[in-house]
Amino acid sequence: LSKKVQAIYLWWHKPVIDQELLQSLPNLKVIANSGVGMDHLDLKLVASFGVKMANAPRAVSSSTADTGMALLLASARRLVEVYYIAISSSMDFCEADILGVGVAGATLGIIGMGSIGYKIALRAKAFEMNILYHNRTRRKEQEEKAVRATYCKKIDSLLQQADFVMVVVSLTPQTYNLIGKRELELMKPTATLINISRGAVVDQEALVTALQTGVIRAAALDVTYPEPLPRDHPLLKLKNVIITPHLGTRTDKATYMITEEAVENILAALNGLPIPSEVLPS
Amino acid sequence: MWYHKPVVNKELLQSLPNLKIVASSGVGIDHLDLNLLSSYGVKVSNTPFVVSTDTADLGMALMLASSRRLVEGYEMAVSPDTEYFPADWLGTEVSGATLGIVGMGTIGYKVAERAKAFEMKILYHNRNQRKKEEESAVGAVYCKKIDDLLQQSDFVLLAVNLTPQTHKLIGKRELELMKPTATLINISRGLVVDQDALVEALQNKTIKAAALDVTCPEPLPRDHPLLKLKNVIITPHIGSATKKTRLVMMEEMSESIQAGLAGLPVPHEVL
């Protein structure tokens, strides 16, 4: 059977691609990933076996951007907290205790302005938010104008001004622990951190401390490290944290589109044609 | 007047001979008998436009939370029993879906502006059709008959005010016209929906889910079936519940009261 395998469609990081597996599949030509993140793959190792790799960048952007906005709104309006109040057996609550923060006129700082980050900017603009962004490279002027986004060359400037900080980068050695103690302390004490990228982009321990001591107001995390977190992790107990189970692309539509993209990539690879979303080891 | 308290009835009005003005918080005045108040020479004011943005935002928040199963997902993420996140656990996409807005006033229009950025197809039903430029700006298509909107929408959002005409606007018939994959979002008033019919529709999967910021009464009795349904999100009427908006509401109410007491024209007077 192992000689017959020419392609692997990787679903939620399974199977684990290691030296042993690659050696056991001599005719493997391509690994197609479901989703856009490739941080779970050793790109150089795979390439050394002459196996091509592809991800699914187009299919993920809308549903992931939607997730970012869902978390931003849920956190701002304390949706989860007030839901439990609405259904709780006690009917006592003080209105003043459940006030949220307005979104219109607030400043959103987007860290990572790729396809997903840009779609978030498009959505946030409709909510009348001021948009700042930090990216490896600056976007074209028309792109900035279309969403009225201001470039922050230094991340510090974004962190100091934003009411909501949305992290939308890919995980690389450069973005590992991008948001740590220093960055959290630069943020406003009234600010919210939203992470829809990868858990490891944020220094989780520093985040716990920041949330416990009021260094920032709240956090909403679609991604953690690991997923799921150990059941005794402090993040699970904090009142000002919303955690969701990596919802980013968990919709019927996105799942379908991701699979379509993967099939496209696999067929191209098997037919010796250029692969639409090939990922090369950098 | 805050959240409909105190109740303004004949008894109260008779006991307050010098009452000049009732300043009501928020935009809805369905809880006030305007004719009765007028007969006692008492003026009425509300706080109409300040609530619109936050309420529209909440409508969007509920649509996103419901479709992406945010509350369920949160419970899974923090539950002591969770060992892994199942691969086949999915929600439905908001981007590109069809949103039907029932009631295209200030709040409904703001919802449309937001939904457009999610590349949603927007249908709307209103007493009157909006101007062409207003429709084009958000890409909204007018449905003169509410049935057309109900049959085509993936999300039906209610943003009407409560009047005798909109009382139980959404009942058994309307729920049955909706797609079985559709979600009902109510940010208007509980009484716009026939709640018993809604419970039945949700239990029988006539519609997929509901997200309600308003119910009748508020809060619901603790044994009410709506509190137990998995496919329902309820929030405790927080449409305008942000610090900034509440502050402005208070300021407007004070202004109206001061003007009313001084015999000056009352800002935001309801006639």
Interface residues (C-beta under 8 A of the other chain):
Chain A: W11 W12 S62 S63 A65 D66 T67 M69 A70 L71 L73 A74 A76 R77 R78 L79 V80 V82 Y83 I85 A86 I87 S89 M91 F93 E95 I98 L99 G100 V101 G102 V103 A104 L122 R123 K125 A126 F127 E128 E227 P228 L229 R231 L236 I242 I243 T244 P245 H246 L247 R250 T251 D252 K253 A254 T255
Chain B: Y3 T53 D54 D57 L58 M60 A61 L62 L64 A65 S67 R68 R69 L70 V71 G73 Y74 M76 A77 V78 P80 T82 E83 Y84 F85 A87 W89 L90 G91 T92 E93 V94 S95 G96 E113 R114 K116 A117 F118 E119 P219 R222 L227 I233 I234 T235 P236 I238 A241 T242 K243 K244 T245 R246
